[in-house]
């Protein structure tokens, strides 16, 4: 999607969470990551999906030169939780700051994406200790049912919604709506900055 958006001239892309390095298998890397390393988009997200290995994903992003910005935060969000405890490369508190960083990347001719990570809204947050217990249960169930590869993430997210009585689904919707709103603000700012 990022590749096609870039080809169509779209500069800003909003999503819930990016893919990343899978838990338990550092060689299982989502196709999202290599694409981020070679497509100069601005991706607004709430970090990587919580079912992934967040420290390994953060390290991968650093290794491949993909800047991680924190929207009004110093730590990368953990999807349903406001903080993963992993630091961002730069905190940004305004559209102007983000626009300046995008403009600098483009002027230098760099081809990597830039991530703007946005914490889930306070009211929808699920504390990390609570979500980790749910993730562990869902992963055990996936292992028993031998669900792996590209089928694992949708299965886990579905199980987590069921196990949390819909709390994860509500948080997902809240962060998607919030990310889309912020992406729209940033997009307008970038267009004004390059006009």
C-alpha positions in Angstrom: 0.0 0.0 0.0 2.8 2.4 0.9 4.5 1.7 -2.5 1.3 2.4 -4.4 0.5 5.5 -2.4 4.0 6.8 -3.1 3.6 6.0 -6.8 0.4 8.0 -6.9 2.1 11.0 -5.3 0.6 10.6 -1.8 3.1 11.8 0.8 1.4 10.8 4.1 0.0 7.4 5.0 -2.0 6.6 8.2 -2.3 3.2 9.7 -2.9 1.6 13.1 0.4 -0.2 13.5 3.2 -1.3 11.3 4.4 -4.8 10.9 7.8 -5.8 12.3 9.9 -8.6 13.6 7.9 -11.5 14.9 8.2 -12.8 18.5 10.4 -15.8 18.9 11.8 -15.8 15.3 14.1 -12.9 14.5 14.2 -14.0 10.9 10.5 -13.7 10.4 10.2 -10.0 9.3 7.1 -8.4 8.0 7.2 -7.1 4.4 6.4 -3.6 5.9 10.0 -3.1 7.2 11.9 -3.5 3.9 9.3 -1.3 2.2 9.8 1.4 4.8 13.6 1.3 4.1 13.1 2.1 0.4 9.9 4.2 0.1 10.0 7.9 1.1 6.6 8.1 2.7 5.6 9.6 6.1 3.8 6.9 8.0 1.6 7.9 11.0 1.0 5.0 13.2 0.8 3.9 16.9 4.1 1.9 16.7 4.3 -1.8 15.7 1.4 -4.2 16.3 1.7 -5.5 19.9 1.9 -9.1 18.8 5.4 -8.4 17.4 8.8 -8.2 19.1 8.9 -4.5 19.7 12.5 -4.1 20.8 13.7 -6.2 17.8 11.4 -4.1 15.5 12.8 -0.9 17.0 16.3 -2.1 16.4 15.5 -3.1 12.8 14.2 0.4 12.1 17.3 2.0 13.6 19.6 -0.4 11.6 17.9 0.6 8.3 17.9 4.3 9.0 14.2 4.8 9.4 13.6 7.7 11.7 11.1 7.2 14.5 9.4 10.4 15.7 7.3 10.6 18.8 4.1 12.8 18.4 4.1 14.6 21.8 5.9 11.7 23.3 9.5 10.5 24.1 8.9 6.8 23.8 7.5 4.7 20.9 3.9 3.7 21.6 3.1 0.1 22.0 -0.1 0.1 19.9 -2.8 -0.4 22.6 -0.5 1.1 25.3 0.8 4.6 25.2 4.5 3.6 25.8 6.7 0.7 24.9 9.6 2.1 27.0 11.6 2.3 23.7 12.9 5.7 22.9 12.1 7.6 19.7 14.8 9.3 17.6 13.1 12.7 18.0 10.1 14.1 19.9 7.9 16.3 17.7 5.2 18.6 19.1 4.0 20.4 15.9 3.2 19.9 12.3 5.9 22.4 11.5 8.6 20.2 13.1 7.4 17.2 11.1 7.3 19.2 7.9 10.9 20.4 8.4 12.1 16.8 8.9 10.4 15.6 5.8 11.7 18.5 3.8 15.3 17.8 5.0 15.0 14.1 4.0 13.7 15.0 0.6 16.3 17.7 0.0 19.0 15.1 0.9 17.5 12.6 -1.6 17.0 9.9 1.0 14.6 7.2 0.1 13.5 5.9 3.5 10.2 6.4 5.2 9.8 8.4 8.4 7.5 7.2 11.1 5.4 9.5 13.3 4.4 7.4 16.2 1.2 8.5 18.0 0.1 7.1 21.4 -3.4 5.6 21.6 -5.8 8.2 23.1 -5.8 8.0 26.9 -9.4 6.9 27.2 -8.8 3.8 25.0 -5.5 2.7 26.4 -5.0 -0.8 27.7 -2.2 -1.0 30.3 0.8 -2.9 29.1 0.7 -5.5 31.9 -2.9 -6.3 30.9 -2.3 -6.5 27.2 0.8 -8.6 27.6 -1.2 -11.3 29.5 -3.8 -11.3 26.7 -1.1 -11.5 24.0 0.5 -14.5 25.8 -2.8 -16.3 26.0 -3.5 -15.7 22.3 0.0 -16.8 21.3 -0.4 -20.1 23.2 -3.7 -20.7 21.4 -2.1 -20.0 18.0 0.7 -22.3 18.8 -1.7 -25.1 19.7 -3.6 -24.6 16.5 -0.4 -24.4 14.5 -1.2 -20.9 13.1 2.0 -19.3 11.7 3.3 -16.9 9.1 1.0 -14.3 7.5 -2.0 -15.9 9.2 -0.7 -15.4 12.7 -1.3 -11.6 13.1 -4.9 -11.5 12.0 -5.6 -14.6 14.1 -3.9 -13.1 17.2 -5.8 -9.8 16.9 -9.1 -11.6 16.6 -8.4 -13.7 19.6 -7.3 -10.7 21.6 -10.5 -8.9 20.8 -12.5 -11.9 22.1 -10.3 -12.4 25.2 -10.5 -8.7 26.1 -14.3 -8.5 25.6 -13.8 -6.1 22.7 -11.4 -3.7 24.5 -8.7 -4.3 22.0 -11.0 -3.6 19.1 -12.3 -0.4 20.7 -8.7 0.7 21.2 -7.8 -0.2 17.6 -10.7 2.0 16.3 -9.7 4.9 18.6 -6.1 4.9 17.5 -7.0 4.5 13.8 -9.3 7.5 14.0 -6.7 9.6 15.9 -3.9 8.6 13.6 -6.0 9.6 10.5 -6.8 13.0 12.0 -3.2 13.7 12.8 -2.0 12.4 9.4 -4.5 14.8 7.8 -3.1 17.8 9.8 0.5 16.8 8.9 -0.3 16.3 5.3 -1.8 19.8 5.0 1.3 21.2 6.8 3.7 19.4 4.4 1.8 20.6 1.3 2.0 24.2 2.6 5.7 23.8 3.4 6.6 22.7 -0.1 4.2 25.1 -1.9 
